[in-house]
Amino acid sequence: MEKEKWTKKLNRVFQKIMSYLMIILGALLASFSVACILLPNDAIDYGTAGVAIIISKLTGINLSLTVLAVFLPFLAAGVLILGRGFAFKAAVGTAVYTVGLEFFEKIPFTLNTEHFLAVAFGGALLGVGLSLILRNGGCIDGSEIFANIFVKLLSDKTGKNFSMTSILIVFNAGVYIAVFLLLNRNSALLSLLVYVVATIIIDHFTDRFEAIKQVTIITKEADELVAAIKKDLRKTCTIMDSYGAIAGENKTIICYVNYFELTKMREIIAKHKGLFTTVTTIDEIIK
């Protein structure tokens, strides 16, 4: 029994280490894409990184410092609303991303191809990097934190679940309008291509991270688990009686969370034994 506990503990530690390594790798891929492919081809990143790039181009301030300065207020808000676990992973990803920008900007790298192909490739590489970060509970973009906080506050106030999609679209539309007006139209169009390609890659690898997630848990002991979900996530649950052909009488718990809350949900579930859990992407909830 003691050996089994140690094995599970080692597995959790290994998974934690791997999640941080994947976040670091993703941040390096994202920073390489932005510094060595997108910026040299007149395209920019989206979200708060895009805002920082616009500021850097207009003022001449160091890019990595601008990215960090723009992101820090969102990170601080993330600590208060989303918890320290999420914020620490976001901080690690952002630190690696900003250092990566500073490092890769100094590397002489040329992609000898057309702007369109270079930007498409850069957007795909950026999407892969961001997918690795998001899949492992991290974040390097303040717009995602802003959308998550806005949705969380709205959900807490109304009792309804909302998707982050519309908020992210409005935020990034504002970024591209700013690029169009303050920089040039070609840069705006190429940057829009980056957003489209990166989003397709992210949706493929993260199962549409901006959508609502339905977590279904089958257990014999529901009360303690539901109490933990209410305390740590401030979420209500639906509890139903169910019956398994082998296990017999059970309780089925259904809870709706967003992508960033899913990491915390996994941590709660890991502390309880004898659970069967599935996660489903929900396009819309009608009430």
PETA-V437819 format. One record per pair of residues at least 24 apart in sequence whose C-alpha atoms are under 8 Angstrom apart, sorted by the first residue. I is the first residue (numbers start at 1). J is the second residue. D is the distance in whole Angstrom. If there is no record, write none. Layout:
i,j,d
I,J,D
I,J,D
This chain:
i,j,d
19,136,5
19,137,8
20,89,7
20,136,7
22,132,6
22,133,7
22,136,7
23,89,8
23,92,8
23,93,6
23,132,6
23,133,4
23,134,8
23,136,7
23,138,6
24,92,7
24,93,6
24,96,6
24,133,8
25,129,7
25,132,8
26,128,7
26,129,4
26,130,6
26,131,7
26,132,5
26,133,5
27,93,6
27,94,7
27,96,6
27,97,5
27,100,8
27,129,6
27,130,7
27,133,7
27,140,8
28,96,7
28,97,6
28,100,6
28,129,7
29,125,7
29,126,7
29,128,8
29,129,5
30,97,7
30,125,7
30,126,5
30,127,8
30,128,8
30,129,5
30,130,7
31,97,5
31,98,7
31,100,5
31,101,5
31,104,7
31,126,8
32,100,7
32,101,7
32,104,6
33,122,5
33,123,7
33,125,6
33,126,6
34,101,8
34,122,7
34,126,7
35,101,6
35,104,6
35,105,5
36,104,7
36,105,7
36,107,8
36,109,6
36,110,7
37,110,8
37,111,7
37,118,7
37,119,7
37,122,6
38,118,8
38,119,6
38,122,6
38,123,8
41,115,6
41,118,7
41,119,7
42,186,8
42,187,5
42,190,7
43,119,7
43,187,5
43,188,7
43,190,5
43,191,5
43,194,8
44,187,8
44,190,8
44,191,5
44,194,8
45,191,7
45,194,7
45,195,8
46,172,6
46,175,7
46,191,7
46,195,6
47,141,6
47,142,7
47,143,5
47,144,8
47,171,7
47,172,6
47,175,7
48,141,6
48,142,5
48,143,6
49,141,7
49,142,8
50,175,7
51,175,6
54,179,7
54,183,8
63,101,8
63,102,8
64,98,5
64,99,7
64,101,6
64,102,6
65,98,7
67,98,7
68,94,7
68,95,8
68,98,7
71,140,8
71,141,7
71,142,6
74,142,5
74,145,6
74,146,7
75,142,7
75,145,8
78,145,6
78,149,7
81,149,7
82,149,8
82,261,8
86,137,7
86,138,7
86,260,8
87,138,8
89,137,7
89,138,5
89,139,7
90,138,5
90,139,5
90,140,6
91,140,8
93,133,7
93,138,7
93,139,6
93,140,6
94,139,7
94,140,5
97,140,7
116,190,7
119,190,7
119,193,7
119,194,6
120,193,7
120,194,6
120,197,7
122,194,7
123,193,8
123,194,4
123,195,7
123,197,5
123,198,5
124,194,8
124,197,6
124,198,5
124,201,6
125,198,8
126,198,6
127,197,7
127,198,4
127,199,7
127,200,8
127,201,5
127,202,5
128,198,8
128,201,6
128,202,7
130,202,7
131,201,7
131,202,5
131,205,6
131,206,6
134,206,7
134,209,8
135,205,8
135,206,6
137,260,7
137,263,6
143,168,7
143,171,7
144,168,7
148,258,8
148,260,7
161,212,7
161,256,7
161,257,8
161,285,7
162,212,7
163,210,6
163,211,5
163,212,6
163,258,8
164,210,5
164,211,7
165,210,6
165,211,7
207,281,7
208,281,8
209,258,8
209,259,5
210,258,7
210,259,7
211,258,7
211,259,7
211,281,7
211,282,6
211,283,6
212,256,7
212,257,6
212,258,5
212,259,7
212,281,6
212,282,5
212,283,7
212,284,8
213,256,6
213,257,5
213,258,6
213,259,7
213,262,8
213,279,6
213,280,6
213,281,5
213,282,6
214,254,7
214,255,6
214,256,5
214,257,7
214,279,6
214,280,5
214,281,6
214,282,7
215,253,8
215,254,6
215,255,5
215,256,6
215,257,7
215,277,7
215,278,6
215,279,5
215,280,7
216,252,7
216,253,6
216,254,5
216,255,7
216,277,6
216,278,5
216,279,6
217,252,6
217,253,5
217,254,6
217,275,7
217,276,6
217,277,4
217,278,7
218,250,7
218,251,6
218,252,5
218,253,6
218,275,6
218,276,5
218,277,6
219,250,6
219,251,5
219,252,6
219,253,8
219,274,6
219,275,5
219,276,7
220,249,7
220,250,5
220,251,6
220,274,8
221,250,8
221,251,7
222,251,6
222,253,7
225,268,8
225,269,8
225,272,7
228,268,7
229,265,7
229,268,7
232,264,8
233,261,7
233,264,8
233,265,8
